[in-house]
Amino acid sequence: MKAGNRKNASRVLKVLLRNRLAVLGAAIIVLLALGAVFAPLIAPYGYARQRLDRGYETPSKDFWLGTDEYGRDVFSRIVYGARVSLAIGFLTVGIGLILGGLIGVTAGYYGGAAGGILMRLMDILLAMPSILLAIAIAASLGTGLFNLMIAVGISSIPRYARIARGSVLSVRGMEYIEAARAAGSGDLRILTRHVIPNCTAPLIVQATLGVASAILNAAALSFIGLGIQPPFPEWGAMLSEGRQFIRELPHLTLFPGLAIMITILGFNFLGDGLRDALDPRMRR
């Protein structure tokens, strides 16, 4: 790493560490990731293990967060559900970031009729609420984890495309780009060495915030039956299963809802902190 890059990374880290909410968000994400990785060691029971004689139990020393209608331990299912939710969040953001970034960079750098057509297609997709677009895609593809990730990932492409295009337009006419072109650098070299590295900051911030949105959209799809199917644990599906008992057994919806809320808060806190650290206009 060059000295300038090291200095810039050190400065960003210092600004980030001074933001208490960003540090809290990072801590939440790290704890969730550790819980997902070591779920078999943390969860006292298997996520699909049933005890029909102990269904509908409230929180106790045997079942910390109670049991559902099949006698499955809610705490164990939430811990294993972190695997599913984090995988959905990161992989769907990867789909949207890569495809949307390519479309945005192409449209912003080359422009012309092709760039205009690409962005008009993105505008059409942006005209639809992302959750409705994800529902339409999921309904056409069918249920399942893979189809759920594709549906949520495709629905996020237009957002990344617009951000990438705007960032490319802001740096395309800079002096160092003209100097590189005058020195004989080709488009590929200019894009990979000058344009894309200077456009990553807003995309990183959006990707961090996008993980939270992806987890929420995936939970919504699972809630209405278009996501992951039983017996695999997913927080949105757990909410859907427990909603009919929300008055008598509130723990069936309370704890999965808290898991979704805390996870989204963690990513939002970290995303806001990254925005402040990476955007010179937001620094104090």
N, C-alpha and C positions, 0 to 999 in steps of 0.2 A: 504493500500500500504506500502511495506517495505521501510525502510529508504534509502537503496541503490537505489531502484527504483525511489523514490521521488527525490533523488539527480540527478540521470541520466535524469529524465524527465525535471527537472529544468534546467540542463545544455543544453539539446537539445533545450528547449524553448528559452534560452538566445541566443544561436547561431542562431536560426531561426529569432528572432526579430532583430538581427543585420544585417540581409540580407534584404535590402530595396526592392529588386524585389520580394522576397518571401512574404513580408508583403503586397506589392501591389497585388500580386496574390491572397493572402488570402482575401484581401478586395474586390477584384472583385468577387470572389466566394461567399462571404457572401452577397454582394449586389444582385447578381443573384438569390441566394437562397431566399432572402427576397422578391424580385420581383416575383418569382414563387409562393411563399406561399400567398402573398397578391395581386396577379394579379387582382382579381375582384375589389379591392379598387384602384389600380393604373391605370388600363386601363380605359380610358374614355368611351369605347364602348365594346360591346361583340365581341368576335373574329369572329363570324359567321354572325354578323348583316350586311345586305346588304343595300346599297343606290344606286340603279342603275342609278339614275339621277346625282350622284356625283362621278362617276367612273373616274379613270385616273387623279385625282387631284394631283398637286404637294404639297409639304409641306406648311402648312398655320397655322393660329391660331386655326382653327377648327380641322384640322387633321395635327398633328405635323410632321409626317413623310409621309404625303400624303395618297392616297387611291389606291387600285388595280382596276382591271377591273370590279369588282362587287361592287365597292364603299365601300369595307371593309377597316377599319382603319388599316394602316400598323403598327403603334406603338402598338396598342392593340394586334395585332396578334403576334408581336415580344415578347411582355411581356408574353402572354399566351404560346408562343412557348418555353420560358425558362423552363416551367414545363415539356414539352415533352423532350427537349434535356437533361436536368439534370437527369430526371428519366431514360432515355436511358443510359446515361453515367454511373450512379451509379449502376444500376441493371445489366447491361452487364458486368461491371467490377466485380461485385459480382459473377456472373456466372463463369467468367474466373478464378477469384482468388480462389474460393472454389474448383471447379473441377480440375483446373490446379495445385493448391497447393496440393490436395490429391494425384494426380498422381505423382507429383514431389517428395513429401515426401516419398511415398511408394517405388518408384523406387530408390531413393537415400539411404534410410535407409536399405531396405532389399536386394536390388540389385538382382543378380541372373538372370536367364532366363526371369522371369516375368518382372523384372525391365527393362531388355534390350529390350523386346518386346514393352513395354509401351513407352519407349523413342524413339524407331524406328518409332512407329506410330506418335509420336509428330514431329519427323524429317520430315516425309512425309508431314504432315500438314504445317510445317514451310517452306517447299520447295515452297509452293504456296503463293503468296502475300495475305495478310490478307483481302484486299478489294475484290479480286477475289473469295476467299473462302467464304466471306460473301455474295457476289452476287450469287454464286452457291447455297448456303443454302437458301437464301431469295427467289430465283426463284423457288426452290423446295417446300418450305413451303407456299408460297403465301404472299400477302401483309398484312399489319396490324401492330399495335404497338407491340403486343406480339411476332409475328414471327420475327419482326425486331430485338428485343432485343435478341432473341435466336440466330439469325444469327450472329450478331456482337459478342455476348458472346462466342459462340463456336469458332469463328475465333481467339479469343484471348487466348484460353486455352493453346496452345503450348508454348507461351511466358512465362506464369506463371509457367508452368511445368518445363521448363528448369531452370528458376531462382530458384525455390524451390529445385530442385534436386541438383544444384550446391551449394546452401547454406547448405543443409543437409550433403553433402559429406565433406564440410569444417569443420563441427562440429562433425561429427559422430565418429571420432577417437580421440577427445579431452579427456584429463584426467578425467574431471568431468563426462563424459559419462561412461568411464570405471569404475569409482568409484561407480556410481549409479548402474551399472550392477553387480558389485561385491557385493554391499550391498543387492542384491536380488530384485531390482526393475524390474518389467516386461517391455515389450516393450511399452505398452500403457502409462505407467507412465513416462518412459524415453522420449517418444515422446511429451507428453503433458506438461511436467514440465521442460524439458531441451532442447530438439531439436527444437521444433516449436517456443518457445519464443525467441530463439537465431537466428532464420531465418526470423523473421518478418520484419526487417528493409529494406532489398532490395525489399521485396514484397510490403511494404507500398509505397515506392518510385515509383515502377513500376505501382502500382494501381493508384496513383495520376496522373502520366503521361498517364496511360491507359484510364482515363476518357476523356481526351482531344482527344485521338485517337478514342475512341468509338463514341464521338459526331461527329467527322469529318466523320467517316465511315457511321454513320447513316444518316448524311446529304447527303453524296454521294449516298447512296441507295435511299433516298427519291428523290434526284435530277433526277435519271433515272427511277423513277416510281415504285420502289420495296419497298418503305417504307410506311409511314403513308399516308393515302388517305384523300382527302378533305372531309369535310371542316375543319378538325382539323389542327391547325397551326403547322408547323414544318419548321425550318429555311431552310433546304435543299429544301423542297418542294416549299417554297416561292421563292427561287432562280430560281427553274425550271419554275415556273409560270411567273416570270418576265423577263426571259432571252430574250423572243421574242420582248420585248419593251426596251431593254437595251440602245438603242441609243436615243429614244424619251423620255423615262421615266426611267432614271437611278436610281431613288430612289427605285424602286421596287426590284432591286438587290443589291444596295449599302448598305442599312441598314440591311437586313438579313445577308449579307456577313460580315459586321462589327460586328454583334452580334456573329457570329461563330468565327471570328478572335479574338475578345476580350476574349471570353470564353476560347478558347484554350490557349491563352497567359497566362491567369490567372492560369490555371492548370499547365502549363509548368513552370511558375515562381515558383509556390509553390512546384512542384516536384523537381526542381533543388535545392531549398532551403532545403527541407527535405533530399535530398541526401547529401548535405554538412553538415547538422546537425547530421545525423545518421551515416555517414561513418567516422571513426576516421582518415582515410588517407586523407580526404578532408578538415579537420579542420585546421585552421591557429592558 
